[in-house]
Amino acid sequence: MHHASIRTGNIHTAIAFYEQLGFSVSERFTTGITLACWMEGLGGRIELIQIPEPQPAPDAFGDEHYVGYYHLSFDLTDSVTDLPTWLASLQQSFTEVSRHNPELFQPLKVLLEPTQQMIGDHVYEVAFIADTDGLPLEFLRVLA
């Protein structure tokens, strides 16, 4: 896959958010009349596109009847020792940057605290957070 595209209401806050997750801007461009960029990190590439006059996104995580794209998922198996420690550190980081720059950052919104889940014959640690526009992001780690 080349990239996953994310439409955002504010590309500057979205870039800052994804940079906190470990992404970096690899290309800036315009699409039509709006700003866009590619960011690389966590083993993949995303595209952010700023939407003029954005409307609130549907609640893909909370609405059990929602149909459509659900979330992006990032495998942290090879990069973190456990999700609870990683998530606590990430929350602390977002709290700190939001204190110093509240126009650009908000405290991290956790949708699902780290939990264990059996998928097929593997046990995973799984956690969900929301990005600046409410898009659910899943982080998982293979345990066994």
C-alpha positions in Angstrom: 0.0 0.0 0.0 1.3 3.5 -0.8 -0.5 5.5 1.8 -3.7 6.0 3.8 -5.4 9.4 3.3 -6.8 11.4 6.2 -9.0 14.4 5.7 -8.5 16.9 8.5 -10.1 20.2 9.6 -6.7 21.7 10.5 -3.6 20.3 8.8 -1.2 22.2 11.2 -2.7 20.5 14.3 -2.9 17.2 12.5 0.8 17.4 11.5 1.8 18.3 15.1 -0.3 15.4 16.4 1.2 12.8 14.1 4.7 14.2 14.7 4.2 13.4 18.4 3.5 9.8 17.3 6.8 9.6 15.4 5.8 10.6 11.9 7.6 13.2 9.9 6.6 15.2 6.9 8.2 13.8 3.7 6.4 15.9 1.1 4.2 19.0 1.2 1.9 19.8 -1.7 -1.5 21.2 -2.7 -4.5 19.3 -4.0 -6.9 21.6 -5.7 -7.2 24.6 -3.5 -6.1 23.0 -0.3 -3.0 22.0 1.6 -1.8 18.4 1.8 1.3 16.4 2.9 2.7 12.9 3.1 4.0 11.8 6.5 6.1 8.7 7.1 6.5 6.8 10.4 5.5 3.7 12.3 6.2 1.6 9.3 3.8 3.4 6.9 2.8 6.6 5.1 -0.2 8.8 5.6 -1.5 11.6 3.6 -3.2 14.6 5.3 -5.5 16.8 3.4 -7.0 19.9 4.9 -10.7 20.3 4.2 -12.2 23.8 3.9 -15.3 24.2 6.0 -15.0 20.8 7.7 -18.0 19.0 9.1 -17.8 16.8 12.2 -16.8 13.2 11.4 -19.1 10.3 12.3 -18.2 8.5 15.5 -16.7 5.4 13.9 -15.5 4.1 17.3 -18.5 4.7 19.4 -21.4 4.1 16.9 -21.9 0.3 16.7 -24.0 0.8 13.5 -21.3 2.9 11.7 -20.3 1.4 8.3 -17.2 2.4 6.4 -13.5 2.8 7.1 -12.9 2.2 10.8 -9.4 2.9 11.9 -5.7 2.8 11.1 -3.6 0.2 12.9 0.0 0.3 13.9 2.1 -2.7 15.0 4.4 -1.7 17.8 5.7 -5.3 18.5 9.3 -4.5 17.5 9.4 -1.0 19.0 7.9 -1.0 22.5 8.2 -3.4 25.4 4.5 -3.0 26.5 1.5 -0.9 25.5 0.5 0.4 29.0 4.0 2.0 29.5 4.1 3.4 26.0 0.6 4.8 26.2 1.3 6.4 29.6 4.4 8.1 28.2 2.5 9.3 25.1 -0.3 10.7 27.4 2.3 12.5 29.5 4.0 13.9 26.3 0.6 15.2 25.0 -0.3 16.7 28.4 3.1 18.5 28.5 2.9 19.9 25.0 -0.7 21.0 25.4 0.3 23.0 28.5 2.9 24.9 26.5 1.0 25.2 23.2 -2.8 24.8 23.7 -3.5 26.3 20.3 -1.8 23.4 18.6 -2.2 20.5 21.0 -4.9 18.9 23.2 -4.4 16.2 25.8 -4.5 12.7 24.2 -7.9 11.2 24.0 -7.7 7.4 24.8 -10.6 5.5 23.3 -9.6 2.1 24.7 -7.0 1.5 27.4 -4.5 -1.3 26.6 -6.2 -4.7 26.8 -5.3 -8.2 25.8 -7.2 -9.7 22.9 -7.0 -13.2 21.3 -7.0 -12.9 17.5 -6.5 -16.2 15.7 -3.8 -18.1 17.5 -2.1 -14.9 18.8 -2.5 -12.8 21.9 -2.2 -9.1 21.3 -2.1 -6.0 23.5 -4.5 -3.5 21.9 -5.2 0.2 22.6 -7.0 2.9 20.7 -6.6 6.7 20.7 -8.2 9.4 18.7 -6.4 11.8 16.4 -7.2 15.6 16.3 -10.3 15.0 14.1 -11.5 12.0 16.2 -10.2 9.3 13.8 -9.6 6.1 15.8 -6.0 4.8 15.7 -5.2 1.3 16.9 -1.9 0.3 18.4 -1.1 -3.3 18.9 1.7 -5.6 20.1 2.0 -9.3 19.7 2.4 -11.1 23.1 2.2 -14.8 22.2 
